[in-house]
Amino acid sequence: MEACRTRGAGVLLPVSALPSPYGIGTLGNAAYRFIDQLHAAGQRYWQVLPIGPTGFGNSPYQSYSAFAGNPYLIDLDRLIEQELLTQQDILKFDWGENPSCISYDKIAEHRLQLLQTAYENSNHLYRSDYAAFCKKQEYWLDDYALFMACKDHFGQREWLKWSPDIKERNPSALMNYRILLKEKIQFWKFCQYQFYQQWNDVKTYANEKGIYIIGDIPIYLALDSADVWTHPELFLLDDEQQPKSVAGVPPDAFSATGQLWGNPLYDWEQMEHTGFQWWKHRMARCAELYDFTRIDHFIGIVRYYEIPAGEENAVKGQWQQGPGEKLLHAIHDVIEPHRIIAEDLGALTDEVTSLRKQMGYPGMKVLQFGFDGNPQNEHLPHTYEKDTVAYSGTHDNETVLGYFSGREEERKRACFYCNVPVLKELPSAFMRTLYASVADIAMLQMQDILSLPNTARMNFPSTIGENWQWRLEQGQFTDKIAEDMRQLAHIYGR
């Protein structure tokens, strides 16, 4: 199915939040069941969060790689079907008692053990499709597999704390470690082979059902990532390969001291000198994986917030000029402009809006932000333009029910605007209001479709420890809910 953005509705649900008996959502039966439900619900879009291997804080926005898939999302039942695992192998592990919450400690402890068993039982080295996969992905795969093997070798320490020879990618050290860690390198390649086989099968099934996949990429990378280790010259690092300054955003509605993300910043001058080749490789990969790609923090391409390294918060940062249209024209060589969505929330400027429109990217609106008393608030649907993806809330927001439970004046305005008498009716009223809007795409978090409170919130920005854990339970997304969504989508031409 050729990706063609059209008026429709969709659901925001990360793969990790799908139901499964093994601790975390995967690319298995629950993914196919969810696609069937989206189809029955008259939906056109499934938006996921970044699918890369999670690092610090289990955040999909702090990944070990901009190209690799998360091995935690590999479905274990599919490995049983391939006779690489047995049911007994899987059931000997404790995956946690709460089906609505991911226990990352248990996942980290058990998942890789099972994948190692599957690797040892596999004959993938003799398969032509495995060889073809490795050849096609060699730009990133070889370095990623070596990076992960070295992390194992050095007790999971970040690459800045490895032995100096391999930390600095001395050619002889690279050769020696590739020999020393040959088996581990092959294991990590096997995990990527399995992940992308399963991902491609799920995406193909979704497209056959008329469902487009919207992917999500963080604009920045984790310092402890294969990409920064492999290409330190593309980042603002000092002679010790430590960041000179880091990414974040200034004080805003989420935090009075701003958000200190800590990611290294790009050396945009050097990026431009290479013709933005790294970005072109990244976006070409996105074009393979997704029907549409949401670029998180699109504002950072126009101008970025630079915080001196060592600061405890984001108050003392400064805005700097980004690459703007030079980068975007470069990536259009590998991905069509109509397949990009710009996450333009935050410190929006006329320059950002102008560039987004010039490139033909839809922007984002969040209905939850609309009720500050300003009748021309840009997040209210009567101000929307067609070229918009409109959300009830994103992964960074409270649920609709949770947000308005603690804000009396905003609740009154929202209820009046959506023509409902009480708070409990707001989530469904938000769906109807977004569906009725002119926005090309109306997108709701699954938590809001289910009218869940803040206990189901996905992420609390600028915090670590309780995030990215919520999961959809088996049976929560009922056929009745899907039918109601289908009727609503039909009424509003979605």
Stockholm file with secondary structure:
# STOCKHOLM 1.0

chainA/1-494         MEACRTRGAGVLLPVSALPSPYGIGTLGNAAYRFIDQLHAAGQRYWQVLPIGPTGFGNSPYQSYSAFAGNPYLIDLDRLIEQELLTQQDILKFDWGENPSCISYDKIAEHRLQLLQTAYENSNHLYRSDYAAFCKKQEYWLDDYALFMACKDHFGQREWLKWSPDIKERNPSALMNYRILLKEKIQFWKFCQYQFYQQWNDVKTYANEKGIYIIGDIPIYLALDSADVWTHPELFLLDDEQQPKSVAGVPPDAFSATGQLWGNPLYDWEQMEHTGFQWWKHRMARCAELYDFTRIDHFIGIVRYYEIPAGEENAVKGQWQQGPGEKLLHAIHDVIEPHRIIAEDLGALTDEVTSLRKQMGYPGMKVLQFGFDGNPQNEHLPHTYEKDTVAYSGTHDNETVLGYFSGREEERKRACFYCNVPVLKELPSAFMRTLYASVADIAMLQMQDILSLPNTARMNFPSTIGENWQWRLEQGQFTDKIAEDMRQLAHIYGR
#=GR chainA/1-494 SS CCCCCCSEEEEECCGGGSCCTTSSCCSSHHHHHHHHHHHHTTCCEEECCCCSCBCGGGCTTSBSCSSCCCGGGSCHHHHHHTTSSCHHHHHTSCCCSCTTBCCHHHHHHHHHHHHHHHHHTCCGGGCHHHHHHHHHTHHHHHHHHHHHHHHHHTTTCCGGGSCHHHHTTCHHHHHHHHHHTHHHHHHHHHHHHHHHHHHHHHHHHHHHTTCEEEEEECSSCCSSSHHHHHCGGGBCBCTTSCBSEEEEECSCSSCTTCEEEEEECBCHHHHHHTTSHHHHHHHHHHHHHCSEEEETTTHHHHEEEEEETTCSSSTTCEEEECCTHHHHHHHTTTSCGGGEEECCCSSCCHHHHHHHHHHTCCEEEEGGGGCSSCTTCTTSGGGCCSSEEEESCCTTSCCHHHHHHTCHHHHHHHHHHHTCSSGGGHHHHHHHHHHHSSCSEEEEEHHHHTTCCGGGCCCCTTCCSSCSCBCCCTTSSCHHHHHHHHHHHHHTTC
#=GC SS_cons         CCCCCCSEEEEECCGGGSCCTTSSCCSSHHHHHHHHHHHHTTCCEEECCCCSCBCGGGCTTSBSCSSCCCGGGSCHHHHHHTTSSCHHHHHTSCCCSCTTBCCHHHHHHHHHHHHHHHHHTCCGGGCHHHHHHHHHTHHHHHHHHHHHHHHHHTTTCCGGGSCHHHHTTCHHHHHHHHHHTHHHHHHHHHHHHHHHHHHHHHHHHHHHTTCEEEEEECSSCCSSSHHHHHCGGGBCBCTTSCBSEEEEECSCSSCTTCEEEEEECBCHHHHHHTTSHHHHHHHHHHHHHCSEEEETTTHHHHEEEEEETTCSSSTTCEEEECCTHHHHHHHTTTSCGGGEEECCCSSCCHHHHHHHHHHTCCEEEEGGGGCSSCTTCTTSGGGCCSSEEEESCCTTSCCHHHHHHTCHHHHHHHHHHHTCSSGGGHHHHHHHHHHHSSCSEEEEEHHHHTTCCGGGCCCCTTCCSSCSCBCCCTTSSCHHHHHHHHHHHHHTTC
//
